């Protein structure tokens, strides 16, 4: 069920509002998601709003540089990021939602990030999604920052 929730980093400098569906939470086995303990809630750019923390956000990229792994520069928490698999979308870390019981969260979907290329082909075949030709995580992140208050 789609619901509007707020969340943010540990120290509170980064805050967001998003339309999420906890029934569509997923887990990814890639190296960074595994180490961060991310539980993914994917959404369109229009369903996400950065409420504050624009200046506190930093981004880490690696490999292709498409994904934008954002984190709070003060507390180091990763409340959301832009994925390589869908760089025109946003992933909220379900563990960073307000009033959430982290241990009770049960992802219903899985992305085999350890075998990223094969998993991406399967995801596209199953969903029919086609990435926009100009999709890049840096563009999506910039769009979020451009809409955010100072």
N, CA, C and O of each residue as an XYZ file, in Angstrom:
600
protein
N       0.838     -1.181      0.000
C       0.000      0.000      0.000
C       0.882      1.243      0.000
O       1.775      1.373      0.837
N       0.639      2.135     -0.916
C       1.397      3.363     -1.044
C       1.029      4.318      0.083
O      -0.147      4.569      0.346
N       2.069      4.851      0.751
C       1.841      5.808      1.824
C       2.957      6.844      1.825
O       4.079      6.568      1.403
N       2.632      8.038      2.305
C       3.630      9.094      2.409
C       4.287      8.984      3.776
O       3.623      8.998      4.813
N       5.624      8.872      3.746
C       6.405      8.729      4.989
C       7.548      9.722      4.958
O       7.992     10.152      3.894
N       8.013     10.077      6.140
C       9.214     10.899      6.250
C      10.314     10.075      6.879
O      10.066      9.064      7.535
N      11.530     10.529      6.665
C      12.678      9.847      7.234
C      13.902     10.719      7.090
O      13.824     11.877      6.680
N      15.036     10.135      7.438
C      16.274     10.896      7.329
C      17.451     10.151      7.909
O      17.385      8.960      8.211
N      18.526     10.895      8.053
C      19.759     10.315      8.581
C      19.687     10.233     10.104
O      18.671     10.596     10.697
N      20.741      9.767     10.729
C      20.773      9.584     12.181
C      20.781     10.907     12.935
O      20.077     11.052     13.934
N      21.569     11.874     12.471
C      21.697     13.143     13.191
C      20.560     14.119     12.887
O      20.397     15.113     13.594
N      19.774     13.846     11.841
C      18.638     14.693     11.506
C      18.932     15.819     10.530
O      18.024     16.561     10.158
N      20.183     15.960     10.109
C      20.500     17.025      9.149
C      19.845     16.769      7.791
O      19.413     17.714      7.131
N      19.764     15.508      7.365
C      19.134     15.141      6.092
C      17.744     14.589      6.390
O      17.592     13.619      7.132
N      16.738     15.220      5.803
C      15.347     14.783      5.985
C      14.679     14.720      4.616
O      14.965     15.526      3.730
N      13.779     13.742      4.459
C      13.066     13.592      3.191
C      11.629     13.168      3.445
O      11.280     12.712      4.534
N      10.807     13.327      2.419
C       9.427     12.830      2.399
C       9.306     12.019      1.114
O       9.785     12.437      0.060
N       8.656     10.843      1.209
C       8.550      9.977      0.034
C       7.266      9.164      0.088
O       6.750      8.841      1.158
N       6.768      8.844     -1.103
C       5.647      7.918     -1.230
C       6.250      6.526     -1.389
O       6.916      6.239     -2.384
N       6.013      5.674     -0.412
C       6.638      4.348     -0.397
C       5.587      3.252     -0.259
O       4.477      3.485      0.220
N       5.961      2.069     -0.686
C       5.128      0.883     -0.520
C       5.991     -0.173      0.164
O       6.817     -0.821     -0.479
N       5.798     -0.336      1.450
C       6.614     -1.282      2.221
C       6.422     -2.719      1.758
O       7.259     -3.571      2.058
N       5.341     -3.013      1.033
C       5.125     -4.357      0.499
C       6.028     -4.645     -0.698
O       6.144     -5.794     -1.125
N       6.670     -3.602     -1.242
C       7.554     -3.779     -2.394
C       9.019     -3.527     -2.039
O       9.813     -3.126     -2.890
N       9.362     -3.763     -0.787
C      10.733     -3.579     -0.331
C      11.620     -4.676     -0.906
O      11.205     -5.828     -1.028
N      12.853     -4.298     -1.259
C      13.768     -5.292     -1.813
C      15.126     -5.238     -1.133
O      15.472     -4.285     -0.434
N      15.864     -6.285     -1.367
C      17.210     -6.451     -0.855
C      18.124     -6.626     -2.056
O      17.701     -7.164     -3.079
N      19.374     -6.178     -1.949
C      20.352     -6.314     -3.029
C      21.611     -6.941     -2.444
O      22.015     -6.623     -1.325
N      22.214     -7.820     -3.201
C      23.398     -8.528     -2.711
C      24.712     -7.920     -3.191
O      25.763     -8.540     -3.030
N      24.682     -6.721     -3.777
C      25.941     -6.114     -4.214
C      26.786     -5.756     -2.996
O      26.289     -5.730     -1.870
N      28.046     -5.486     -3.228
C      28.977     -5.255     -2.120
C      28.593     -4.046     -1.271
O      28.680     -4.115     -0.045
N      28.174     -2.951     -1.882
C      27.890     -1.758     -1.080
C      26.563     -1.864     -0.332
O      26.478     -1.462      0.829
N      25.528     -2.398     -0.977
C      24.235     -2.548     -0.291
C      24.344     -3.540      0.862
O      23.730     -3.347      1.911
N      25.119     -4.593      0.668
C      25.322     -5.587      1.725
C      26.001     -4.943      2.920
O      25.566     -5.120      4.058
N      27.059     -4.202      2.666
C      27.800     -3.578      3.768
C      26.989     -2.491      4.464
O      27.108     -2.317      5.677
N      26.160     -1.753      3.708
C      25.333     -0.695      4.305
C      24.085     -1.249      4.981
O      23.495     -0.578      5.828
N      23.675     -2.461      4.622
C      22.442     -3.006      5.174
C      21.203     -2.341      4.596
O      20.186     -2.214      5.278
N      21.288     -1.916      3.336
C      20.176     -1.223      2.680
C      18.972     -2.145      2.488
O      19.122     -3.310      2.121
N      17.798     -1.617      2.736
C      16.546     -2.236      2.329
C      15.874     -1.209      1.424
O      15.537     -0.110      1.865
N      15.682     -1.571      0.164
C      15.318     -0.652     -0.909
C      13.818     -0.440     -1.072
O      13.025     -1.381     -1.058
N      13.463      0.828     -1.227
C      12.113      1.228     -1.624
C      12.282      2.155     -2.822
O      12.708      3.300     -2.675
N      11.952      1.660     -3.992
C      12.176      2.388     -5.238
C      10.989      3.277     -5.568
O       9.837      2.924     -5.315
N      11.294      4.452     -6.147
C      10.227      5.376     -6.533
C      10.687      6.305     -7.641
O      11.879      6.444     -7.915
N       9.704      6.936     -8.270
C       9.961      7.965     -9.269
C      10.428      9.229     -8.567
O      10.156      9.432     -7.384
N      11.126     10.065     -9.299
C      11.617     11.336     -8.781
C      10.482     12.182     -8.197
O      10.667     12.833     -7.168
N       9.324     12.181     -8.834
C       8.189     12.986     -8.369
C       7.650     12.541     -7.014
O       6.933     13.295     -6.357
N       7.990     11.321     -6.589
C       7.493     10.790     -5.316
C       8.453     11.021     -4.162
O       8.239     10.511     -3.063
N       9.514     11.790     -4.405
C      10.538     12.020     -3.395
C      10.810     13.509     -3.264
O      10.896     14.230     -4.258
N      10.946     13.959     -2.015
C      11.271     15.356     -1.765
C      12.315     15.435     -0.660
O      12.102     14.923      0.439
N      13.427     16.066     -0.947
C      14.438     16.345      0.068
C      13.955     17.567      0.837
O      13.816     18.646      0.261
N      13.698     17.408      2.133
C      13.161     18.493      2.949
C      14.254     19.396      3.489
O      14.081     20.612      3.578
N      15.386     18.791      3.853
C      16.537     19.568      4.304
C      17.784     18.691      4.239
O      17.715     17.467      4.128
N      18.918     19.369      4.313
C      20.174     18.641      4.322
C      20.944     18.695      3.029
O      21.918     17.963      2.850
N      20.522     19.549      2.130
C      21.177     19.673      0.833
C      22.690     19.843      0.992
O      23.463     19.195      0.286
N      23.108     20.699      1.902
C      24.543     20.958      2.069
C      25.246     19.852      2.860
O      26.472     19.748      2.812
N      24.497     19.036      3.578
C      25.100     17.942      4.346
C      25.311     16.686      3.504
O      26.084     15.805      3.883
N      24.623     16.602      2.357
C      24.716     15.406      1.520
C      26.028     15.345      0.744
O      26.477     16.334      0.165
N      26.611     14.190      0.750
C      27.773     13.889     -0.087
C      27.422     12.649     -0.890
O      26.514     11.900     -0.530
N      28.147     12.437     -1.979
C      27.869     11.289     -2.829
C      29.148     10.511     -3.103
O      30.210     11.079     -3.355
N      29.009      9.201     -3.045
C      30.116      8.297     -3.338
C      29.758      7.531     -4.606
O      28.652      7.004     -4.724
N      30.683      7.467     -5.544
C      30.480      6.680     -6.754
C      31.674      5.755     -6.944
O      32.767      6.010     -6.438
N      31.446      4.697     -7.669
C      32.527      3.766     -7.998
C      32.152      3.059     -9.286
O      31.051      3.246     -9.805
N      33.066      2.243     -9.806
C      32.774      1.486    -11.029
C      32.390      2.399    -12.172
O      33.197      3.221    -12.607
N      31.174      2.269    -12.663
C      30.712      3.047    -13.813
C      30.446      4.509    -13.464
O      30.381      5.347    -14.364
N      30.293      4.830    -12.200
C      30.001      6.197    -11.779
C      28.556      6.603    -11.960
O      28.209      7.758    -11.713
N      27.701      5.682    -12.385
C      26.288      6.008    -12.619
C      25.530      6.127    -11.308
O      24.795      7.094    -11.109
N      25.692      5.164    -10.411
C      25.005      5.201     -9.119
C      25.554      6.340     -8.272
O      26.748      6.636     -8.305
N      24.676      6.967     -7.522
C      25.060      8.044     -6.619
C      24.677      7.610     -5.205
O      23.520      7.722     -4.799
N      25.655      7.120     -4.474
C      25.430      6.621     -3.115
C      25.572      7.792     -2.143
O      26.673      8.119     -1.698
N      24.441      8.412     -1.824
C      24.456      9.599     -0.980
C      24.532      9.216      0.491
O      24.062      8.157      0.908
N      25.133     10.106      1.256
C      25.240      9.910      2.697
C      25.353     11.270      3.370
O      25.736     12.256      2.741
N      25.016     11.313      4.650
C      25.143     12.533      5.435
C      26.616     12.707      5.812
O      27.231     11.791      6.358
N      27.174     13.870      5.522
C      28.581     14.121      5.807
C      28.860     14.259      7.297
O      30.018     14.239      7.712
N      27.821     14.397      8.099
C      28.015     14.515      9.551
C      27.953     13.152     10.247
O      28.873     12.787     10.979
N      26.870     12.398     10.019
C      26.697     11.121     10.738
C      27.036      9.896      9.888
O      27.177      8.796     10.423
N      27.166     10.073      8.577
C      27.541      8.970      7.693
C      26.406      8.064      7.257
O      26.639      7.089      6.543
N      25.181      8.363      7.671
C      24.035      7.525      7.327
C      23.676      7.667      5.850
O      23.876      8.726      5.254
N      23.140      6.584      5.260
C      22.754      6.518      3.844
C      21.227      6.456      3.725
O      20.679      5.363      3.580
N      20.524      7.593      3.783
C      19.058      7.543      3.769
C      18.427      7.254      2.405
O      17.308      6.748      2.336
N      19.138      7.573      1.323
C      18.619      7.296     -0.024
C      19.794      7.301     -0.986
O      20.888      7.759     -0.655
N      19.547      6.781     -2.189
C      20.573      6.842     -3.229
C      19.933      6.673     -4.599
O      18.750      6.355     -4.718
N      20.746      6.895     -5.632
C      20.306      6.731     -7.012
C      20.998      5.475     -7.544
O      22.227      5.435     -7.598
N      20.239      4.450     -7.938
C      20.850      3.177     -8.323
C      21.349      3.142     -9.770
O      20.810      3.820    -10.645
N      22.358      2.363     -9.995
C      22.859      2.141    -11.360
C      21.801      1.437    -12.212
O      21.673      1.719    -13.403
N      21.053      0.535    -11.611
C      20.074     -0.250    -12.374
C      18.918      0.593    -12.898
O      18.327      0.266    -13.928
N      18.591      1.683    -12.190
C      17.499      2.575    -12.591
C      17.892      4.010    -12.224
O      17.326      4.584    -11.293
N      18.845      4.589    -12.941
C      19.391      5.890    -12.532
C      18.432      7.063    -12.665
O      18.789      8.190    -12.319
N      17.244      6.825    -13.149
C      16.221      7.868    -13.228
C      15.257      7.779    -12.038
O      14.296      8.544    -11.953
N      15.522      6.840    -11.122
C      14.675      6.628     -9.955
C      15.476      6.865     -8.669
O      16.695      7.032     -8.709
N      14.786      6.876     -7.547
C      15.408      7.045     -6.234
C      15.114      5.805     -5.412
O      14.029      5.229     -5.494
N      16.092      5.405     -4.623
C      15.900      4.324     -3.660
C      16.003      4.912     -2.262
O      17.026      5.495     -1.903
N      14.954      4.761     -1.479
C      14.979      5.159     -0.077
C      15.367      3.939      0.740
O      14.899      2.830      0.482
N      16.226      4.152      1.726
C      16.589      3.092      2.659
C      15.447      2.964      3.669
O      15.241      3.859      4.489
N      14.713      1.866      3.613
C      13.558      1.670      4.502
C      13.950      1.779      5.969
O      13.128      2.165      6.800
N      15.175      1.448      6.294
C      15.642      1.529      7.681
C      15.756      2.974      8.166
O      15.885      3.212      9.367
N      15.710      3.938      7.246
C      15.824      5.350      7.608
C      14.472      6.057      7.689
O      14.422      7.270      7.890
N      13.379      5.314      7.536
C      12.056      5.906      7.703
C      11.784      6.127      9.183
O      12.240      5.354     10.026
N      11.043      7.181      9.497
C      10.666      7.455     10.881
C       9.754      6.346     11.403
O       8.970      5.764     10.654
N       9.870      6.070     12.683
C       8.994      5.131     13.387
C       8.925      3.768     12.707
O       7.854      3.169     12.614
N      10.054      3.289     12.239
C      10.110      1.979     11.587
C      10.807      1.002     12.532
O      11.775      1.366     13.199
N      10.330     -0.200     12.589
C      10.951     -1.249     13.394
C      11.859     -2.050     12.461
O      11.420     -3.010     11.827
N      13.119     -1.649     12.384
C      14.067     -2.252     11.456
C      14.096     -3.768     11.453
O      14.010     -4.375     10.386
N      14.215     -4.403     12.620
C      14.279     -5.872     12.622
C      13.022     -6.560     12.084
O      13.083     -7.719     11.675
N      11.887     -5.859     12.080
C      10.653     -6.487     11.587
C      10.493     -6.353     10.075
O       9.596     -6.967      9.497
N      11.346     -5.561      9.425
C      11.222     -5.357      7.979
C      11.569     -6.639      7.230
O      12.597     -7.265      7.488
N      10.703     -7.015      6.307
C      10.882     -8.243      5.533
C      10.792     -7.928      4.041
O       9.693     -7.774      3.509
N      11.943     -7.831      3.359
C      11.899     -7.571      1.917
C      11.198     -8.700      1.171
O      11.342     -9.871      1.521
N      10.443     -8.339      0.147
C       9.719     -9.335     -0.655
C      10.351     -9.517     -2.028
O       9.952    -10.400     -2.787
N      11.334     -8.684     -2.344
C      12.001     -8.742     -3.643
C      13.509     -8.836     -3.439
O      14.022     -8.536     -2.362
N      14.211     -9.258     -4.492
C      15.660     -9.435     -4.414
C      16.298     -9.051     -5.737
O      15.791     -9.400     -6.803
N      17.414     -8.327     -5.667
C      18.217     -8.008     -6.849
C      19.599     -8.607     -6.626
O      20.263     -8.288     -5.639
N      20.031     -9.462     -7.526
C      21.315    -10.159     -7.389
C      22.455     -9.252     -7.843
O      23.008     -9.422     -8.930
N      22.793     -8.295     -7.000
C      23.818     -7.324     -7.332
C      25.218     -7.893     -7.453
O      26.097     -7.261     -8.038
N      25.433     -9.067     -6.911
C      26.756     -9.708     -7.080
C      26.962    -10.126     -8.529
O      28.095    -10.276     -8.985
N      25.872    -10.310     -9.241
C      25.901    -10.657    -10.667
C      25.067     -9.608    -11.401
O      24.054     -9.922    -12.026
N      25.516     -8.359    -11.311
C      24.737     -7.205    -11.688
C      24.217     -7.253    -13.124
O      23.023     -7.048    -13.344
N      25.070     -7.515    -14.095
C      24.647     -7.478    -15.501
C      23.538     -8.496    -15.782
O      22.553     -8.171    -16.445
N      23.696     -9.727    -15.282
C      22.655    -10.745    -15.474
C      21.366    -10.352    -14.757
O      20.274    -10.515    -15.303
N      21.492     -9.838    -13.543
C      20.308     -9.432    -12.782
C      19.584     -8.279    -13.475
O      18.353     -8.250    -13.499
N      20.330     -7.334    -14.037
C      19.721     -6.211    -14.748
C      18.974     -6.697    -15.987
O      17.865     -6.239    -16.259
N      19.571     -7.617    -16.735
C      18.880     -8.164    -17.911
C      17.580     -8.851    -17.496
O      16.554     -8.671    -18.152
N      17.608     -9.638    -16.413
C      16.400    -10.317    -15.931
C      15.346     -9.308    -15.465
O      14.157     -9.479    -15.734
N      15.787     -8.255    -14.765
C      14.854     -7.246    -14.266
C      14.153     -6.550    -15.435
O      12.937     -6.362    -15.406
N      14.905     -6.176    -16.445
C      14.319     -5.499    -17.604
C      13.385     -6.438    -18.368
O      12.309     -6.029    -18.803
N      13.797     -7.693    -18.528
C      12.944     -8.663    -19.230
C      11.633     -8.878    -18.483
O      10.577     -8.970    -19.108
N      11.682     -8.958    -17.170
C      10.482     -9.213    -16.367
C       9.570     -7.992    -16.292
O       8.347     -8.127    -16.306
N      10.159     -6.810    -16.213
C       9.353     -5.598    -16.011
C       8.996     -4.888    -17.308
O       8.003     -4.164    -17.373
N       9.805     -5.095    -18.335
C       9.595     -4.371    -19.584
C      10.132     -2.959    -19.529
O      10.016     -2.209    -20.498
N      10.728     -2.586    -18.387
C      11.299     -1.248    -18.251
C      12.425     -1.046    -19.250
O      13.251     -1.932    -19.472
N      12.440      0.111    -19.832
C      13.546      0.519    -20.684
C      14.084      1.810    -20.087
O      13.327      2.751    -19.849
N      15.380      1.857    -19.847
C      15.968      3.057    -19.272
C      15.906      4.202    -20.267
O      16.154      4.005    -21.457
N      15.577      5.399    -19.793
C      15.648      6.553    -20.681
C      17.077      6.685    -21.218
O      18.030      6.440    -20.477
N      17.244      7.060    -22.472
C      18.575      7.079    -23.071
C      19.557      8.003    -22.366
O      20.763      7.757    -22.393
N      19.059      9.065    -21.734
C      19.946     10.014    -21.070
C      19.991      9.807    -19.548
O      20.459     10.684    -18.822
N      19.512      8.664    -19.065
C      19.459      8.419    -17.623
C      20.861      8.317    -17.045
O      21.706      7.586    -17.561
N      21.097      9.051    -15.978
C      22.355      8.988    -15.247
C      22.070      9.438    -13.822
O      21.350     10.412    -13.604
N      22.624      8.740    -12.875
C      22.389      9.051    -11.475
C      22.739     10.470    -11.091
O      22.059     11.076    -10.262
N      23.801     11.014    -11.688
C      24.208     12.389    -11.364
C      23.118     13.385    -11.760
O      22.898     14.367    -11.052
N      22.435     13.146    -12.878
C      21.349     14.029    -13.310
C      20.168     13.939    -12.351
O      19.556     14.952    -12.015
N      19.851     12.724    -11.915
C      18.733     12.545    -10.984
C      19.042     13.200     -9.649
O      18.194     13.885     -9.077
N      20.260     12.989     -9.149
C      20.648     13.612     -7.884
C      20.600     15.132     -8.011
O      20.127     15.808     -7.097
N      21.068     15.671     -9.101
C      21.037     17.121     -9.285
C      19.605     17.628     -9.307
O      19.327     18.701     -8.771
N      18.696     16.885     -9.911
C      17.282     17.278     -9.926
C      16.717     17.321     -8.504
O      15.936     18.215     -8.178
N      17.101     16.375     -7.665
C      16.665     16.370     -6.259
C      17.203     17.606     -5.551
O      16.463     18.304     -4.858
N      18.470     17.869     -5.725
C      19.109     19.015     -5.056
C      18.535     20.327     -5.564
O      18.357     21.261     -4.782
N      18.243     20.418     -6.845
C      17.685     21.654     -7.409
C      16.302     21.976     -6.826
O      15.946     23.145     -6.680
N      15.538     20.951     -6.500
C      14.180     21.162     -5.952
C      14.193     21.378     -4.453
O      13.190     21.824     -3.895
N      15.307     21.074     -3.773
C      15.379     21.117     -2.311
C      15.581     22.537     -1.791
O      16.240     23.352     -2.437
N      15.012     22.832     -0.619
C      15.263     24.134     -0.015
C      16.719     24.248      0.439
O      17.386     23.238      0.664
N      17.193     25.453      0.567
C      18.567     25.681      1.032
C      18.655     25.258      2.446
O      19.721     25.356      3.055
